[in-house]
Amino acid sequence: VQLVESGGGLVQAGGSLRLSCVASGMIFRFYRMGWYRQAPGKQRELVAAITSGGSTNYADSVKGRFTISRDNAKNTVYLQMNSLKLEDTAVYCCKGDGLGMSDYWGQGTQVTVSS
């Protein structure tokens, strides 16, 4: 199983980025997919998640700014990030999990928001 993130980078505050996570070696459509982030000196936190049925949930800090989506035909989960803030700077990782199934993590992609 492999999860590969892309789309991170350096962006000015107020800008946008779209992260992608492509999965292989797993039956993608059965998994809940989540985006997590970890900033230096802070604990990892859940940013957004989407179930196999398409239900979503978001951290309060990103509601209204971030949108998670998935394309099961492409084995890909996306995170559209708008109105980025300095405090969104972190390494963003995707994770796949599900009832009775193993958890899988990607290696992460760096997002840096500058003023």
N, C-alpha and C positions, 0 to 999 in steps of 0.2 A: 504494500500500500504506500502510496506517495501523495502528498499534498504540496503543491508548489504555488506560492504566492507571487504576485507581481503587481506593479503599479505604484509602489511607494516612491518617495522622492522628496525634494525640497519645494515648498510652496509658500507663498506669502499668506499672512493672515487674511481671511476673507475669501481665499481661493478654494479650489475644488480638486479632488483626486478621486479616481476610481480604482479600487483594489480588486484583483481577481485571484481566485484560488481554484486551481485545476486539480481534480482528484483522479487517481488511477489505481487499479487493483482492488477496488471496492465497489459494491453495488450502491452507487451514489444516492439514488433516489430513495433508499430506505433510511438514510442517515439524517439526523438533525445536524445542521451546519452552523457554526458560530465563528464570529470574529472576536478575538481577544486582543488586548494591548497591555504592554508593560512599559512604563516610563522609568528612567533611572531613579533608583531609590524607592520605588513604589511597588506595591503588589500588582500582580496581573489581575486584570478585571475584564469581565464580559462586556463587550461593546454592543453586540447585536447577535441575534440568533434567528434561524428560520427552520421550522420543522419540515418533515417530509411532506406534510400536507400544505405547507405554505404559510402557516401562522408565524408571526414575527413578534419579537420583543426587543426592547432597546434599553440601554442604560439611560437614566434620566438626563445625564450630561450631554447626550447626543440626540435626544428626541427632537424631531423637527429639522434636524440638520443632516443626519445620516440615513441611508436607506439600504437595507440588505435585500438581496434577491438571489434567485437561483435559476439555472437553466439545466434541467436534468438531462437534456439531449447532449449537452456539452460537458456534463460532469463538472460544472463550474458554479461557484458561489461568488457573488459580487458584493462590494461595499462601496456605495456612492457616498462620498463625504463632501458636503458643501459647507460654506461659511466656516471654514476651519479656523481654529483658535490656537494660540500658542500652547495651551494646555493639552491639545490633541497630539502633541509630539510624543512619539512612542514607537516601539516595535510592534507591529500588528501581525498576529498569527491567526490562521484559521484552524478550526478543529472540527472533526466529525465524530459524532457519538450517537448512540441509540440504545434502547432497552435490550439488554442481553448481548450487546456488541462491544467490541473493543473501541477504545478511544484512539483517534489518530490526529497528529499535529503536523502542521507545516513548519518550515524553518523560520518563517517570519520575513517581513519586509519593513524597512525603516521609513517612517513618515516624520518629516521635520517641518514644522511651521515656523516661519520667521516673521519678525515684525517689520 
